[in-house]
């Protein structure tokens, strides 16, 4: 069995102290669920779920993008969820 390597490139890593907006906090929680300590993964998943509910609506396009990210996250496709969040963060 081959296990998928999990990593985030240096410039894509968000430090917790720099995660101040709801989108950044969501990114950090998913990042930690993806590449952080496996024993803490469940806590980060719950934190990400809570953070999804705290993100205000900006527009229907934003909401649609966020919903696609949420679905990827709920399917445990954290890498794709992070990619989608990076795109949203660049727009904001």
PyMOL Python script that loads the backbone (N, CA, C, O; Angstrom):
from pymol import cmd

cmd.read_pdbstr("""\
ATOM      1  N   UNK A   1       0.848  -1.182   0.000  1.00  0.00           N
ATOM      2  CA  UNK A   1       0.000   0.000   0.000  1.00  0.00           C
ATOM      3  C   UNK A   1       0.894   1.247   0.000  1.00  0.00           C
ATOM      4  O   UNK A   1       1.859   1.334   0.759  1.00  0.00           O
ATOM      5  N   UNK A   2       0.562   2.179  -0.841  1.00  0.00           N
ATOM      6  CA  UNK A   2       1.320   3.418  -0.939  1.00  0.00           C
ATOM      7  C   UNK A   2       0.517   4.530  -0.275  1.00  0.00           C
ATOM      8  O   UNK A   2      -0.641   4.764  -0.620  1.00  0.00           O
ATOM      9  N   UNK A   3       1.143   5.210   0.681  1.00  0.00           N
ATOM     10  CA  UNK A   3       0.496   6.314   1.370  1.00  0.00           C
ATOM     11  C   UNK A   3       0.842   7.611   0.656  1.00  0.00           C
ATOM     12  O   UNK A   3       2.002   7.849   0.317  1.00  0.00           O
ATOM     13  N   UNK A   4      -0.166   8.450   0.426  1.00  0.00           N
ATOM     14  CA  UNK A   4       0.040   9.721  -0.251  1.00  0.00           C
ATOM     15  C   UNK A   4       0.860  10.654   0.633  1.00  0.00           C
ATOM     16  O   UNK A   4       0.555  10.821   1.814  1.00  0.00           O
ATOM     17  N   UNK A   5       1.891  11.256   0.071  1.00  0.00           N
ATOM     18  CA  UNK A   5       2.703  12.222   0.808  1.00  0.00           C
ATOM     19  C   UNK A   5       1.879  13.484   1.032  1.00  0.00           C
ATOM     20  O   UNK A   5       1.230  13.990   0.117  1.00  0.00           O
ATOM     21  N   UNK A   6       1.917  13.979   2.252  1.00  0.00           N
ATOM     22  CA  UNK A   6       1.173  15.196   2.591  1.00  0.00           C
ATOM     23  C   UNK A   6       2.159  16.301   2.918  1.00  0.00           C
ATOM     24  O   UNK A   6       2.985  16.168   3.821  1.00  0.00           O
ATOM     25  N   UNK A   7       2.063  17.387   2.178  1.00  0.00           N
ATOM     26  CA  UNK A   7       2.948  18.513   2.424  1.00  0.00           C
ATOM     27  C   UNK A   7       2.324  19.783   1.878  1.00  0.00           C
ATOM     28  O   UNK A   7       1.439  19.752   1.022  1.00  0.00           O
ATOM     29  N   UNK A   8       2.805  20.888   2.391  1.00  0.00           N
ATOM     30  CA  UNK A   8       2.419  22.215   1.920  1.00  0.00           C
ATOM     31  C   UNK A   8       3.730  22.956   1.686  1.00  0.00           C
ATOM     32  O   UNK A   8       4.597  22.969   2.559  1.00  0.00           O
ATOM     33  N   UNK A   9       3.881  23.574   0.517  1.00  0.00           N
ATOM     34  CA  UNK A   9       5.099  24.314   0.204  1.00  0.00           C
ATOM     35  C   UNK A   9       5.264  25.492   1.151  1.00  0.00           C
ATOM     36  O   UNK A   9       4.284  26.048   1.647  1.00  0.00           O
ATOM     37  N   UNK A  10       6.507  25.863   1.394  1.00  0.00           N
ATOM     38  CA  UNK A  10       6.837  26.919   2.344  1.00  0.00           C
ATOM     39  C   UNK A  10       6.010  28.183   2.239  1.00  0.00           C
ATOM     40  O   UNK A  10       5.503  28.679   3.245  1.00  0.00           O
ATOM     41  N   UNK A  11       5.867  28.715   1.022  1.00  0.00           N
ATOM     42  CA  UNK A  11       5.121  29.970   0.889  1.00  0.00           C
ATOM     43  C   UNK A  11       3.613  29.774   1.056  1.00  0.00           C
ATOM     44  O   UNK A  11       2.869  30.747   1.177  1.00  0.00           O
ATOM     45  N   UNK A  12       3.166  28.523   1.061  1.00  0.00           N
ATOM     46  CA  UNK A  12       1.747  28.226   1.253  1.00  0.00           C
ATOM     47  C   UNK A  12       1.401  27.961   2.720  1.00  0.00           C
ATOM     48  O   UNK A  12       0.228  27.863   3.080  1.00  0.00           O
ATOM     49  N   UNK A  13       2.430  27.848   3.559  1.00  0.00           N
ATOM     50  CA  UNK A  13       2.215  27.576   4.972  1.00  0.00           C
ATOM     51  C   UNK A  13       1.759  28.857   5.655  1.00  0.00           C
ATOM     52  O   UNK A  13       2.364  29.916   5.489  1.00  0.00           O
ATOM     53  N   UNK A  14       0.697  28.746   6.415  1.00  0.00           N
ATOM     54  CA  UNK A  14       0.186  29.877   7.184  1.00  0.00           C
ATOM     55  C   UNK A  14       0.437  29.591   8.651  1.00  0.00           C
ATOM     56  O   UNK A  14       0.020  28.554   9.168  1.00  0.00           O
ATOM     57  N   UNK A  15       1.118  30.507   9.322  1.00  0.00           N
ATOM     58  CA  UNK A  15       1.361  30.370  10.756  1.00  0.00           C
ATOM     59  C   UNK A  15       0.098  30.797  11.509  1.00  0.00           C
ATOM     60  O   UNK A  15      -0.628  31.687  11.066  1.00  0.00           O
ATOM     61  N   UNK A  16      -0.150  30.165  12.630  1.00  0.00           N
ATOM     62  CA  UNK A  16      -1.370  30.459  13.391  1.00  0.00           C
ATOM     63  C   UNK A  16      -1.457  31.929  13.788  1.00  0.00           C
ATOM     64  O   UNK A  16      -2.551  32.494  13.800  1.00  0.00           O
ATOM     65  N   UNK A  17      -0.346  32.552  14.108  1.00  0.00           N
ATOM     66  CA  UNK A  17      -0.357  33.964  14.497  1.00  0.00           C
ATOM     67  C   UNK A  17      -0.763  34.881  13.348  1.00  0.00           C
ATOM     68  O   UNK A  17      -1.202  36.007  13.582  1.00  0.00           O
ATOM     69  N   UNK A  18      -0.619  34.412  12.108  1.00  0.00           N
ATOM     70  CA  UNK A  18      -1.002  35.203  10.940  1.00  0.00           C
ATOM     71  C   UNK A  18      -2.419  34.905  10.462  1.00  0.00           C
ATOM     72  O   UNK A  18      -2.898  35.527   9.513  1.00  0.00           O
ATOM     73  N   UNK A  19      -3.081  33.972  11.104  1.00  0.00           N
ATOM     74  CA  UNK A  19      -4.451  33.605  10.737  1.00  0.00           C
ATOM     75  C   UNK A  19      -5.415  34.461  11.550  1.00  0.00           C
ATOM     76  O   UNK A  19      -5.831  34.077  12.643  1.00  0.00           O
ATOM     77  N   UNK A  20      -5.768  35.627  11.004  1.00  0.00           N
ATOM     78  CA  UNK A  20      -6.606  36.562  11.754  1.00  0.00           C
ATOM     79  C   UNK A  20      -8.021  36.687  11.188  1.00  0.00           C
ATOM     80  O   UNK A  20      -8.958  36.931  11.949  1.00  0.00           O
ATOM     81  N   UNK A  21      -8.199  36.528   9.899  1.00  0.00           N
ATOM     82  CA  UNK A  21      -9.535  36.613   9.308  1.00  0.00           C
ATOM     83  C   UNK A  21     -10.196  35.230   9.355  1.00  0.00           C
ATOM     84  O   UNK A  21      -9.500  34.223   9.489  1.00  0.00           O
ATOM     85  N   UNK A  22     -11.513  35.169   9.247  1.00  0.00           N
ATOM     86  CA  UNK A  22     -12.169  33.849   9.229  1.00  0.00           C
ATOM     87  C   UNK A  22     -11.634  32.923   8.130  1.00  0.00           C
ATOM     88  O   UNK A  22     -11.453  31.729   8.365  1.00  0.00           O
ATOM     89  N   UNK A  23     -11.379  33.468   6.924  1.00  0.00           N
ATOM     90  CA  UNK A  23     -10.839  32.627   5.849  1.00  0.00           C
ATOM     91  C   UNK A  23      -9.439  32.115   6.188  1.00  0.00           C
ATOM     92  O   UNK A  23      -9.118  30.959   5.914  1.00  0.00           O
ATOM     93  N   UNK A  24      -8.621  32.957   6.771  1.00  0.00           N
ATOM     94  CA  UNK A  24      -7.281  32.541   7.168  1.00  0.00           C
ATOM     95  C   UNK A  24      -7.347  31.497   8.276  1.00  0.00           C
ATOM     96  O   UNK A  24      -6.579  30.536   8.270  1.00  0.00           O
ATOM     97  N   UNK A  25      -8.255  31.679   9.222  1.00  0.00           N
ATOM     98  CA  UNK A  25      -8.413  30.703  10.305  1.00  0.00           C
ATOM     99  C   UNK A  25      -8.875  29.360   9.750  1.00  0.00           C
ATOM    100  O   UNK A  25      -8.443  28.308  10.222  1.00  0.00           O
ATOM    101  N   UNK A  26      -9.748  29.394   8.754  1.00  0.00           N
ATOM    102  CA  UNK A  26     -10.197  28.172   8.103  1.00  0.00           C
ATOM    103  C   UNK A  26      -9.021  27.500   7.391  1.00  0.00           C
ATOM    104  O   UNK A  26      -8.828  26.290   7.512  1.00  0.00           O
ATOM    105  N   UNK A  27      -8.249  28.276   6.658  1.00  0.00           N
ATOM    106  CA  UNK A  27      -7.084  27.738   5.959  1.00  0.00           C
ATOM    107  C   UNK A  27      -6.151  27.059   6.956  1.00  0.00           C
ATOM    108  O   UNK A  27      -5.694  25.939   6.726  1.00  0.00           O
ATOM    109  N   UNK A  28      -5.872  27.742   8.065  1.00  0.00           N
ATOM    110  CA  UNK A  28      -4.950  27.183   9.051  1.00  0.00           C
ATOM    111  C   UNK A  28      -5.492  25.874   9.630  1.00  0.00           C
ATOM    112  O   UNK A  28      -4.741  24.910   9.777  1.00  0.00           O
ATOM    113  N   UNK A  29      -6.768  25.828   9.954  1.00  0.00           N
ATOM    114  CA  UNK A  29      -7.352  24.608  10.523  1.00  0.00           C
ATOM    115  C   UNK A  29      -7.272  23.442   9.536  1.00  0.00           C
ATOM    116  O   UNK A  29      -6.929  22.325   9.922  1.00  0.00           O
ATOM    117  N   UNK A  30      -7.589  23.700   8.266  1.00  0.00           N
ATOM    118  CA  UNK A  30      -7.513  22.624   7.261  1.00  0.00           C
ATOM    119  C   UNK A  30      -6.054  22.236   7.018  1.00  0.00           C
ATOM    120  O   UNK A  30      -5.745  21.057   6.847  1.00  0.00           O
ATOM    121  N   UNK A  31      -5.167  23.213   7.003  1.00  0.00           N
ATOM    122  CA  UNK A  31      -3.736  22.932   6.845  1.00  0.00           C
ATOM    123  C   UNK A  31      -3.264  21.985   7.952  1.00  0.00           C
ATOM    124  O   UNK A  31      -2.558  21.014   7.684  1.00  0.00           O
ATOM    125  N   UNK A  32      -3.654  22.270   9.179  1.00  0.00           N
ATOM    126  CA  UNK A  32      -3.230  21.431  10.299  1.00  0.00           C
ATOM    127  C   UNK A  32      -3.877  20.048  10.248  1.00  0.00           C
ATOM    128  O   UNK A  32      -3.246  19.056  10.612  1.00  0.00           O
ATOM    129  N   UNK A  33      -5.121  19.977   9.804  1.00  0.00           N
ATOM    130  CA  UNK A  33      -5.775  18.678   9.638  1.00  0.00           C
ATOM    131  C   UNK A  33      -5.055  17.861   8.572  1.00  0.00           C
ATOM    132  O   UNK A  33      -4.988  16.635   8.658  1.00  0.00           O
ATOM    133  N   UNK A  34      -4.522  18.543   7.578  1.00  0.00           N
ATOM    134  CA  UNK A  34      -3.859  17.885   6.444  1.00  0.00           C
ATOM    135  C   UNK A  34      -2.431  17.453   6.767  1.00  0.00           C
ATOM    136  O   UNK A  34      -2.067  16.303   6.526  1.00  0.00           O
ATOM    137  N   UNK A  35      -1.623  18.357   7.308  1.00  0.00           N
ATOM    138  CA  UNK A  35      -0.200  18.052   7.490  1.00  0.00           C
ATOM    139  C   UNK A  35       0.255  18.082   8.944  1.00  0.00           C
ATOM    140  O   UNK A  35       1.420  17.800   9.228  1.00  0.00           O
ATOM    141  N   UNK A  36      -0.629  18.413   9.860  1.00  0.00           N
ATOM    142  CA  UNK A  36      -0.242  18.508  11.260  1.00  0.00           C
ATOM    143  C   UNK A  36      -0.165  17.161  11.953  1.00  0.00           C
ATOM    144  O   UNK A  36      -0.213  16.109  11.314  1.00  0.00           O
ATOM    145  N   UNK A  37      -0.046  17.212  13.248  1.00  0.00           N
ATOM    146  CA  UNK A  37       0.047  16.020  14.091  1.00  0.00           C
ATOM    147  C   UNK A  37      -1.203  15.159  13.907  1.00  0.00           C
ATOM    148  O   UNK A  37      -2.311  15.619  14.180  1.00  0.00           O
ATOM    149  N   UNK A  38      -1.040  13.918  13.448  1.00  0.00           N
ATOM    150  CA  UNK A  38      -2.204  13.047  13.211  1.00  0.00           C
ATOM    151  C   UNK A  38      -3.072  12.840  14.459  1.00  0.00           C
ATOM    152  O   UNK A  38      -4.279  12.627  14.347  1.00  0.00           O
ATOM    153  N   UNK A  39      -2.462  12.901  15.636  1.00  0.00           N
ATOM    154  CA  UNK A  39      -3.228  12.724  16.872  1.00  0.00           C
ATOM    155  C   UNK A  39      -4.148  13.907  17.157  1.00  0.00           C
ATOM    156  O   UNK A  39      -5.087  13.784  17.943  1.00  0.00           O
ATOM    157  N   UNK A  40      -3.887  15.047  16.527  1.00  0.00           N
ATOM    158  CA  UNK A  40      -4.703  16.249  16.723  1.00  0.00           C
ATOM    159  C   UNK A  40      -5.641  16.504  15.554  1.00  0.00           C
ATOM    160  O   UNK A  40      -6.369  17.496  15.553  1.00  0.00           O
ATOM    161  N   UNK A  41      -5.637  15.618  14.554  1.00  0.00           N
ATOM    162  CA  UNK A  41      -6.411  15.844  13.337  1.00  0.00           C
ATOM    163  C   UNK A  41      -7.902  16.022  13.618  1.00  0.00           C
ATOM    164  O   UNK A  41      -8.529  16.914  13.047  1.00  0.00           O
ATOM    165  N   UNK A  42      -8.472  15.206  14.471  1.00  0.00           N
ATOM    166  CA  UNK A  42      -9.903  15.303  14.757  1.00  0.00           C
ATOM    167  C   UNK A  42     -10.264  16.685  15.299  1.00  0.00           C
ATOM    168  O   UNK A  42     -11.287  17.255  14.921  1.00  0.00           O
ATOM    169  N   UNK A  43      -9.432  17.216  16.176  1.00  0.00           N
ATOM    170  CA  UNK A  43      -9.679  18.550  16.717  1.00  0.00           C
ATOM    171  C   UNK A  43      -9.627  19.628  15.657  1.00  0.00           C
ATOM    172  O   UNK A  43     -10.434  20.558  15.677  1.00  0.00           O
ATOM    173  N   UNK A  44      -8.680  19.516  14.723  1.00  0.00           N
ATOM    174  CA  UNK A  44      -8.568  20.500  13.646  1.00  0.00           C
ATOM    175  C   UNK A  44      -9.744  20.392  12.677  1.00  0.00           C
ATOM    176  O   UNK A  44     -10.208  21.399  12.142  1.00  0.00           O
ATOM    177  N   UNK A  45     -10.220  19.175  12.455  1.00  0.00           N
ATOM    178  CA  UNK A  45     -11.380  18.997  11.586  1.00  0.00           C
ATOM    179  C   UNK A  45     -12.596  19.674  12.205  1.00  0.00           C
ATOM    180  O   UNK A  45     -13.343  20.363  11.510  1.00  0.00           O
ATOM    181  N   UNK A  46     -12.797  19.485  13.493  1.00  0.00           N
ATOM    182  CA  UNK A  46     -13.925  20.134  14.176  1.00  0.00           C
ATOM    183  C   UNK A  46     -13.782  21.653  14.161  1.00  0.00           C
ATOM    184  O   UNK A  46     -14.760  22.378  13.978  1.00  0.00           O
ATOM    185  N   UNK A  47     -12.560  22.123  14.356  1.00  0.00           N
ATOM    186  CA  UNK A  47     -12.314  23.575  14.323  1.00  0.00           C
ATOM    187  C   UNK A  47     -12.638  24.141  12.942  1.00  0.00           C
ATOM    188  O   UNK A  47     -13.234  25.213  12.833  1.00  0.00           O
ATOM    189  N   UNK A  48     -12.249  23.428  11.894  1.00  0.00           N
ATOM    190  CA  UNK A  48     -12.549  23.879  10.531  1.00  0.00           C
ATOM    191  C   UNK A  48     -14.059  23.920  10.310  1.00  0.00           C
ATOM    192  O   UNK A  48     -14.574  24.876   9.731  1.00  0.00           O
ATOM    193  N   UNK A  49     -14.764  22.900  10.761  1.00  0.00           N
ATOM    194  CA  UNK A  49     -16.232  22.878  10.602  1.00  0.00           C
ATOM    195  C   UNK A  49     -16.866  24.074  11.308  1.00  0.00           C
ATOM    196  O   UNK A  49     -17.770  24.707  10.763  1.00  0.00           O
ATOM    197  N   UNK A  50     -16.407  24.382  12.499  1.00  0.00           N
ATOM    198  CA  UNK A  50     -16.926  25.552  13.227  1.00  0.00           C
ATOM    199  C   UNK A  50     -16.631  26.837  12.462  1.00  0.00           C
ATOM    200  O   UNK A  50     -17.479  27.725  12.375  1.00  0.00           O
ATOM    201  N   UNK A  51     -15.430  26.929  11.911  1.00  0.00           N
ATOM    202  CA  UNK A  51     -15.014  28.144  11.211  1.00  0.00           C
ATOM    203  C   UNK A  51     -15.823  28.352   9.944  1.00  0.00           C
ATOM    204  O   UNK A  51     -16.137  29.490   9.597  1.00  0.00           O
ATOM    205  N   UNK A  52     -16.169  27.275   9.242  1.00  0.00           N
ATOM    206  CA  UNK A  52     -17.025  27.409   8.055  1.00  0.00           C
ATOM    207  C   UNK A  52     -18.302  28.169   8.408  1.00  0.00           C
ATOM    208  O   UNK A  52     -18.767  28.994   7.622  1.00  0.00           O
ATOM    209  N   UNK A  53     -18.867  27.901   9.573  1.00  0.00           N
ATOM    210  CA  UNK A  53     -20.135  28.541   9.965  1.00  0.00           C
ATOM    211  C   UNK A  53     -19.957  30.002  10.354  1.00  0.00           C
ATOM    212  O   UNK A  53     -20.938  30.742  10.425  1.00  0.00           O
ATOM    213  N   UNK A  54     -18.729  30.428  10.606  1.00  0.00           N
ATOM    214  CA  UNK A  54     -18.465  31.796  11.050  1.00  0.00           C
ATOM    215  C   UNK A  54     -18.083  32.747   9.924  1.00  0.00           C
ATOM    216  O   UNK A  54     -17.894  33.941  10.157  1.00  0.00           O
ATOM    217  N   UNK A  55     -17.970  32.231   8.717  1.00  0.00           N
ATOM    218  CA  UNK A  55     -17.549  33.071   7.594  1.00  0.00           C
ATOM    219  C   UNK A  55     -18.762  33.795   7.028  1.00  0.00           C
ATOM    220  O   UNK A  55     -19.727  33.160   6.600  1.00  0.00           O
ATOM    221  N   UNK A  56     -18.713  35.121   7.026  1.00  0.00           N
ATOM    222  CA  UNK A  56     -19.856  35.878   6.503  1.00  0.00           C
ATOM    223  C   UNK A  56     -19.993  35.740   4.989  1.00  0.00           C
ATOM    224  O   UNK A  56     -19.029  35.457   4.279  1.00  0.00           O
ATOM    225  N   UNK A  57     -21.200  35.945   4.528  1.00  0.00           N
ATOM    226  CA  UNK A  57     -21.490  35.896   3.099  1.00  0.00           C
ATOM    227  C   UNK A  57     -21.079  37.215   2.452  1.00  0.00           C
ATOM    228  O   UNK A  57     -21.387  38.287   2.973  1.00  0.00           O
ATOM    229  N   UNK A  58     -20.388  37.139   1.325  1.00  0.00           N
ATOM    230  CA  UNK A  58     -19.979  38.346   0.607  1.00  0.00           C
ATOM    231  C   UNK A  58     -20.726  38.489  -0.712  1.00  0.00           C
ATOM    232  O   UNK A  58     -21.137  39.585  -1.093  1.00  0.00           O
ATOM    233  N   UNK A  59     -20.894  37.383  -1.392  1.00  0.00           N
ATOM    234  CA  UNK A  59     -21.579  37.399  -2.682  1.00  0.00           C
ATOM    235  C   UNK A  59     -21.956  35.965  -3.026  1.00  0.00           C
ATOM    236  O   UNK A  59     -21.462  35.024  -2.405  1.00  0.00           O
ATOM    237  N   UNK A  60     -22.821  35.798  -4.003  1.00  0.00           N
ATOM    238  CA  UNK A  60     -23.224  34.444  -4.390  1.00  0.00           C
ATOM    239  C   UNK A  60     -22.039  33.676  -4.988  1.00  0.00           C
ATOM    240  O   UNK A  60     -21.928  32.464  -4.798  1.00  0.00           O
ATOM    241  N   UNK A  61     -21.160  34.369  -5.705  1.00  0.00           N
ATOM    242  CA  UNK A  61     -19.981  33.708  -6.278  1.00  0.00           C
ATOM    243  C   UNK A  61     -19.070  33.228  -5.150  1.00  0.00           C
ATOM    244  O   UNK A  61     -18.578  32.100  -5.184  1.00  0.00           O
ATOM    245  N   UNK A  62     -18.847  34.077  -4.159  1.00  0.00           N
ATOM    246  CA  UNK A  62     -18.028  33.706  -2.997  1.00  0.00           C
ATOM    247  C   UNK A  62     -18.655  32.517  -2.273  1.00  0.00           C
ATOM    248  O   UNK A  62     -17.971  31.546  -1.949  1.00  0.00           O
ATOM    249  N   UNK A  63     -19.962  32.601  -2.023  1.00  0.00           N
ATOM    250  CA  UNK A  63     -20.654  31.524  -1.317  1.00  0.00           C
ATOM    251  C   UNK A  63     -20.570  30.204  -2.076  1.00  0.00           C
ATOM    252  O   UNK A  63     -20.376  29.153  -1.463  1.00  0.00           O
ATOM    253  N   UNK A  64     -20.712  30.241  -3.391  1.00  0.00           N
ATOM    254  CA  UNK A  64     -20.594  29.027  -4.207  1.00  0.00           C
ATOM    255  C   UNK A  64     -19.186  28.437  -4.112  1.00  0.00           C
ATOM    256  O   UNK A  64     -19.019  27.224  -3.986  1.00  0.00           O
ATOM    257  N   UNK A  65     -18.190  29.296  -4.173  1.00  0.00           N
ATOM    258  CA  UNK A  65     -16.797  28.831  -4.070  1.00  0.00           C
ATOM    259  C   UNK A  65     -16.539  28.216  -2.703  1.00  0.00           C
ATOM    260  O   UNK A  65     -15.902  27.169  -2.596  1.00  0.00           O
ATOM    261  N   UNK A  66     -17.033  28.865  -1.666  1.00  0.00           N
ATOM    262  CA  UNK A  66     -16.839  28.356  -0.314  1.00  0.00           C
ATOM    263  C   UNK A  66     -17.549  27.019  -0.121  1.00  0.00           C
ATOM    264  O   UNK A  66     -17.032  26.135   0.562  1.00  0.00           O
ATOM    265  N   UNK A  67     -18.715  26.869  -0.711  1.00  0.00           N
ATOM    266  CA  UNK A  67     -19.443  25.599  -0.616  1.00  0.00           C
ATOM    267  C   UNK A  67     -18.673  24.480  -1.320  1.00  0.00           C
ATOM    268  O   UNK A  67     -18.634  23.356  -0.821  1.00  0.00           O
ATOM    269  N   UNK A  68     -18.075  24.763  -2.446  1.00  0.00           N
ATOM    270  CA  UNK A  68     -17.262  23.759  -3.143  1.00  0.00           C
ATOM    271  C   UNK A  68     -16.064  23.359  -2.282  1.00  0.00           C
ATOM    272  O   UNK A  68     -15.692  22.187  -2.231  1.00  0.00           O
ATOM    273  N   UNK A  69     -15.471  24.328  -1.616  1.00  0.00           N
ATOM    274  CA  UNK A  69     -14.348  24.051  -0.720  1.00  0.00           C
ATOM    275  C   UNK A  69     -14.824  23.193   0.452  1.00  0.00           C
ATOM    276  O   UNK A  69     -14.147  22.240   0.839  1.00  0.00           O
ATOM    277  N   UNK A  70     -15.977  23.525   1.012  1.00  0.00           N
ATOM    278  CA  UNK A  70     -16.523  22.764   2.137  1.00  0.00           C
ATOM    279  C   UNK A  70     -16.770  21.311   1.739  1.00  0.00           C
ATOM    280  O   UNK A  70     -16.474  20.395   2.507  1.00  0.00           O
ATOM    281  N   UNK A  71     -17.311  21.101   0.543  1.00  0.00           N
ATOM    282  CA  UNK A  71     -17.573  19.743   0.071  1.00  0.00           C
ATOM    283  C   UNK A  71     -16.274  18.953  -0.109  1.00  0.00           C
ATOM    284  O   UNK A  71     -16.220  17.767   0.216  1.00  0.00           O
ATOM    285  N   UNK A  72     -15.237  19.601  -0.621  1.00  0.00           N
ATOM    286  CA  UNK A  72     -13.939  18.936  -0.751  1.00  0.00           C
ATOM    287  C   UNK A  72     -13.388  18.579   0.630  1.00  0.00           C
ATOM    288  O   UNK A  72     -12.859  17.488   0.842  1.00  0.00           O
ATOM    289  N   UNK A  73     -13.524  19.513   1.554  1.00  0.00           N
ATOM    290  CA  UNK A  73     -13.067  19.275   2.928  1.00  0.00           C
ATOM    291  C   UNK A  73     -13.819  18.104   3.552  1.00  0.00           C
ATOM    292  O   UNK A  73     -13.201  17.218   4.143  1.00  0.00           O
ATOM    293  N   UNK A  74     -15.133  18.090   3.429  1.00  0.00           N
ATOM    294  CA  UNK A  74     -15.938  17.020   4.023  1.00  0.00           C
ATOM    295  C   UNK A  74     -15.656  15.667   3.377  1.00  0.00           C
ATOM    296  O   UNK A  74     -15.892  14.627   3.993  1.00  0.00           O
ATOM    297  N   UNK A  75     -15.156  15.670   2.146  1.00  0.00           N
ATOM    298  CA  UNK A  75     -14.764  14.437   1.472  1.00  0.00           C
ATOM    299  C   UNK A  75     -13.310  14.061   1.810  1.00  0.00           C
ATOM    300  O   UNK A  75     -12.734  13.162   1.198  1.00  0.00           O
ATOM    301  N   UNK A  76     -12.734  14.758   2.784  1.00  0.00           N
ATOM    302  CA  UNK A  76     -11.344  14.546   3.224  1.00  0.00           C
ATOM    303  C   UNK A  76     -10.325  14.851   2.128  1.00  0.00           C
ATOM    304  O   UNK A  76      -9.212  14.324   2.144  1.00  0.00           O
ATOM    305  N   UNK A  77     -10.706  15.697   1.185  1.00  0.00           N
ATOM    306  CA  UNK A  77      -9.787  16.134   0.143  1.00  0.00           C
ATOM    307  C   UNK A  77      -9.205  17.486   0.566  1.00  0.00           C
ATOM    308  O   UNK A  77      -9.496  18.529  -0.020  1.00  0.00           O
ATOM    309  N   UNK A  78      -8.367  17.421   1.614  1.00  0.00           N
ATOM    310  CA  UNK A  78      -7.845  18.636   2.225  1.00  0.00           C
ATOM    311  C   UNK A  78      -6.943  19.431   1.292  1.00  0.00           C
ATOM    312  O   UNK A  78      -6.965  20.661   1.298  1.00  0.00           O
ATOM    313  N   UNK A  79      -6.156  18.732   0.496  1.00  0.00           N
ATOM    314  CA  UNK A  79      -5.255  19.430  -0.436  1.00  0.00           C
ATOM    315  C   UNK A  79      -6.043  20.305  -1.402  1.00  0.00           C
ATOM    316  O   UNK A  79      -5.692  21.464  -1.620  1.00  0.00           O
ATOM    317  N   UNK A  80      -7.106  19.756  -1.980  1.00  0.00           N
ATOM    318  CA  UNK A  80      -7.932  20.530  -2.907  1.00  0.00           C
ATOM    319  C   UNK A  80      -8.671  21.663  -2.191  1.00  0.00           C
ATOM    320  O   UNK A  80      -8.854  22.741  -2.755  1.00  0.00           O
ATOM    321  N   UNK A  81      -9.089  21.418  -0.963  1.00  0.00           N
ATOM    322  CA  UNK A  81      -9.745  22.473  -0.180  1.00  0.00           C
ATOM    323  C   UNK A  81      -8.772  23.628   0.060  1.00  0.00           C
ATOM    324  O   UNK A  81      -9.149  24.795  -0.053  1.00  0.00           O
ATOM    325  N   UNK A  82      -7.527  23.303   0.389  1.00  0.00           N
ATOM    326  CA  UNK A  82      -6.514  24.343   0.589  1.00  0.00           C
ATOM    327  C   UNK A  82      -6.254  25.127  -0.693  1.00  0.00           C
ATOM    328  O   UNK A  82      -6.104  26.349  -0.656  1.00  0.00           O
ATOM    329  N   UNK A  83      -6.200  24.432  -1.820  1.00  0.00           N
ATOM    330  CA  UNK A  83      -6.001  25.117  -3.109  1.00  0.00           C
ATOM    331  C   UNK A  83      -7.133  26.106  -3.372  1.00  0.00           C
ATOM    332  O   UNK A  83      -6.889  27.242  -3.778  1.00  0.00           O
ATOM    333  N   UNK A  84      -8.359  25.675  -3.141  1.00  0.00           N
ATOM    334  CA  UNK A  84      -9.507  26.563  -3.326  1.00  0.00           C
ATOM    335  C   UNK A  84      -9.466  27.753  -2.389  1.00  0.00           C
ATOM    336  O   UNK A  84      -9.794  28.870  -2.787  1.00  0.00           O
ATOM    337  N   UNK A  85      -9.069  27.525  -1.154  1.00  0.00           N
ATOM    338  CA  UNK A  85      -8.973  28.630  -0.193  1.00  0.00           C
ATOM    339  C   UNK A  85      -7.888  29.620  -0.581  1.00  0.00           C
ATOM    340  O   UNK A  85      -8.064  30.828  -0.421  1.00  0.00           O
ATOM    341  N   UNK A  86      -6.761  29.119  -1.094  1.00  0.00           N
ATOM    342  CA  UNK A  86      -5.707  30.041  -1.537  1.00  0.00           C
ATOM    343  C   UNK A  86      -6.232  30.985  -2.610  1.00  0.00           C
ATOM    344  O   UNK A  86      -5.902  32.171  -2.607  1.00  0.00           O
ATOM    345  N   UNK A  87      -7.043  30.471  -3.523  1.00  0.00           N
ATOM    346  CA  UNK A  87      -7.623  31.312  -4.568  1.00  0.00           C
ATOM    347  C   UNK A  87      -8.541  32.367  -3.972  1.00  0.00           C
ATOM    348  O   UNK A  87      -8.507  33.527  -4.382  1.00  0.00           O
ATOM    349  N   UNK A  88      -9.367  31.964  -2.996  1.00  0.00           N
ATOM    350  CA  UNK A  88     -10.265  32.935  -2.352  1.00  0.00           C
ATOM    351  C   UNK A  88      -9.482  33.977  -1.578  1.00  0.00           C
ATOM    352  O   UNK A  88      -9.829  35.157  -1.607  1.00  0.00           O
ATOM    353  N   UNK A  89      -8.432  33.561  -0.888  1.00  0.00           N
ATOM    354  CA  UNK A  89      -7.632  34.494  -0.126  1.00  0.00           C
ATOM    355  C   UNK A  89      -6.962  35.525  -1.026  1.00  0.00           C
ATOM    356  O   UNK A  89      -6.811  36.680  -0.628  1.00  0.00           O
ATOM    357  N   UNK A  90      -6.563  35.135  -2.217  1.00  0.00           N
ATOM    358  CA  UNK A  90      -5.948  36.082  -3.150  1.00  0.00           C
ATOM    359  C   UNK A  90      -6.956  37.121  -3.636  1.00  0.00           C
ATOM    360  O   UNK A  90      -6.587  38.253  -3.947  1.00  0.00           O
ATOM    361  N   UNK A  91      -8.246  36.727  -3.701  1.00  0.00           N
ATOM    362  CA  UNK A  91      -9.289  37.637  -4.172  1.00  0.00           C
ATOM    363  C   UNK A  91      -9.685  38.648  -3.109  1.00  0.00           C
ATOM    364  O   UNK A  91     -10.121  39.750  -3.442  1.00  0.00           O
ATOM    365  N   UNK A  92      -9.546  38.303  -1.865  1.00  0.00           N
ATOM    366  CA  UNK A  92     -10.003  39.179  -0.770  1.00  0.00           C
ATOM    367  C   UNK A  92      -8.959  40.184  -0.374  1.00  0.00           C
ATOM    368  O   UNK A  92      -9.189  40.989   0.528  1.00  0.00           O
TER     369      UNK A  92
END
""", "prot")
cmd.dss("prot")
cmd.show_as("cartoon", "prot")
cmd.util.cbc("prot")
cmd.orient("prot")
